[in-house]
Amino acid sequence: MNWTMKLRIGWAILGITAGLMAGTVFGFQYHNWLTLVIGYFSSVCAA
């Protein structure tokens, strides 16, 4: 596997984890449920 593919996989993993963390924090800490849905949808799109 070449480095461009590793870079793409790394960015996808970063996008998945960022969406999950942001959605969880804004959903449960701040009770902003729309942001939770958008963060989780972002994670699905990154996957």
C-alpha positions as CSV (number, residue, x, y, z in Angstrom):
1,M,0.0,0.0,0.0
2,N,1.5,3.3,-1.0
3,W,1.6,6.5,1.1
4,T,-1.3,8.3,-0.6
5,M,-3.7,5.4,0.3
6,K,-2.4,5.5,3.9
7,L,-3.0,9.2,3.9
8,R,-6.6,8.8,2.7
9,I,-7.3,6.1,5.3
10,G,-5.8,8.3,8.0
11,W,-8.0,11.2,7.0
12,A,-11.1,9.0,7.0
13,I,-10.2,7.7,10.5
14,L,-9.7,11.2,11.7
15,G,-13.1,12.3,10.2
16,I,-14.9,9.3,11.8
17,T,-13.5,9.9,15.2
18,A,-13.9,13.7,15.1
19,G,-17.6,13.3,14.1
20,L,-18.3,10.8,16.8
21,M,-16.6,12.9,19.5
22,A,-18.1,16.2,18.4
23,G,-21.6,14.7,18.2
24,T,-21.3,13.0,21.5
25,V,-20.0,16.1,23.3
26,F,-22.5,18.5,21.8
27,G,-25.4,16.1,22.2
28,F,-25.0,15.1,25.8
29,Q,-23.0,17.9,27.3
30,Y,-24.9,20.8,25.7
31,H,-28.1,19.0,24.8
32,N,-27.8,20.1,21.2
33,W,-29.4,17.2,19.5
34,L,-29.2,18.5,16.0
35,T,-25.4,18.8,16.3
36,L,-25.4,15.2,17.5
37,V,-27.2,14.0,14.4
38,I,-25.0,16.1,12.1
39,G,-21.8,14.8,13.8
40,Y,-22.9,11.2,13.5
41,F,-24.0,11.7,9.9
42,S,-20.5,13.2,9.2
43,S,-18.9,10.1,10.7
44,V,-21.0,7.9,8.4
45,C,-20.1,10.0,5.4
46,A,-16.4,9.8,6.3
47,A,-16.7,6.0,6.6
